[in-house]
Amino acid sequence: TEPSLTSTAADSSWPTCLSPPFFHFHNSVLMLHGSLSHRGRRLSLNPTGYTSFWNDCISSGLRGCMLVELALRGRIQLEACGVRRKSLLARKVICKSDAPTGDVLLDEALKHIKDTQPPETVQSWIELLSGETWNPLKLHYQLRNVRERLAKNLVEKGVLTTEKQNFLLFDMTTHPLTNSTIKQRLVKKVQDSVLEKWVNDPHRMDKRVLSLILLAHSSDVLENAFAPLQDDQYDLGMKRVHTLLELEPEKESSKPNANELMWAVVAAFTK
């Protein structure tokens, strides 16, 4: 379990089916719909309920979600900034704890980070875990079939199902949504965070919600959450999203209770 994350006021605002603990597959289904990676995955479902495998942006976005999740769980952190005050993206990622998370993908990423010397930066890890490297000696860092593995997990939890779709000359496996309630609650949570429950201060927002909004935007899937809104709500919501996108990660990461690695991931995607 993750005791430091299961009793916070921020987490308690999540619907039961989206609450911590995250990624622990042996727990009940109601406790398995909360990780950033799974959230990003569910937001990538198109309006018909099918997952899109044509979105290349989501590949790096999911890796960013994993790094944020590991950071929020206390498994990884940035090295000290030092006397010369190195920037977030220049600082290396170090392993703070190698305690298993209970999730195969997170543990796989954590092992790579722990075993790698010298350490790599956040930007490098996003690229390495995505397989975006020209160095053949570093190809083993790639987390393979992440979207398919996440889809399989969501199928096992009853959120998605598996179908074969015929696309002209070939068949393709798709994963239509079967439990629309979970996606609706997630979408409502994202909408409320920039509308009815807007707090106008990123440090008063749930860190996972904030990260999800910024990374979902960078992954071109945030539009799915705002599409059902009325025009005036849509305009207001997107205006507030852009307010968040204009934040300076370096400045925000130095504020009390900020998670530096989370802001480093944000910087990698927004700057």
C-alpha positions, 0 to 999 in steps of 0.5 A, a space after each residue: 500500500 501507499 499510506 502517504 497517498 491514501 489519506 490526503 485531502 486532495 486524493 479524497 476528492 476523487 470518486 471511489 473508483 478513481 481513488 488510491 492506492 494506484 496500480 495494485 492489481 491484486 486489489 479490488 477493481 474500485 481501487 485500480 482506476 487511479 494512476 496517471 498512466 491509466 488516466 491518460 489512457 482513458 482520456 485517449 478513448 475517442 468519443 465512440 469509446 474506441 482507443 486510438 492507436 494513431 496518436 503518436 504524442 501519447 507514447 511520450 505522454 504516458 512515459 511522462 505520467 509514469 515518471 510523475 507517478 513514481 515521483 509522487 510515490 517517493 520512488 524517484 527524485 531530482 538530484 540536488 540543484 547544487 551551488 550553480 542552481 542547475 535547471 530542472 531539465 539539466 538535473 539528473 533523476 535518481 532513485 530514492 527508493 526501489 521498493 516495488 510499486 505493485 505495477 509491472 510497468 512502473 517497476 520496470 521503469 524504476 529498475 532502469 532508473 536505479 540501475 543506470 549509471 551515470 544517471 539521466 535527465 527527465 528529458 532523456 528518460 522520456 525519450 529512452 523509455 519511449 524508444 526514441 534514441 539512436 544509440 543502439 546500446 540504450 534501446 533496451 530501456 524502451 518500455 515495449 507495448 505500453 498502450 497495449 499492456 495498459 489496454 489489457 489491464 483495463 480490459 481485465 478491470 472491465 473498463 474496456 473490452 477487446 474486438 477485431 475491427 476490419 480496416 480494408 485489407 487487415 484486421 486490427 484489435 481495438 478496445 471499445 469502452 464498456 464501462 462509460 461511468 468511469 470515463 464520465 467521472 474522470 472527464 467530469 473531474 478534469 472539467 470541474 478542476 478548471 470550471 466549478 472547482 477552479 482554485 486559481 492556484 496550481 499548488 492547491 490543486 491535486 498534483 495528479 489532476 494538474 499533471 494529467 491536464 498538462 500532459 493530456 494537453 501535450 498528448 493531444 487528448 485533452 480535447 476529448 474531455 472538453 468536447 461535450 462542454 457548452 461554448 462558454 464553458 469550453 472557452 473558459 476551461 481552455 483559457 484556464 488550461 492555458 493559464 496553467 500551461 504558461 506557468 514557469 516550472 522553474 519558479 513553481 518547483 521552488 515553492 513550498 511542498 512542490 514536487 520538483 520532478 513533477 515540474 521537470 516533467 511538465 517543463 519537458 512537455 511545455 517548454 
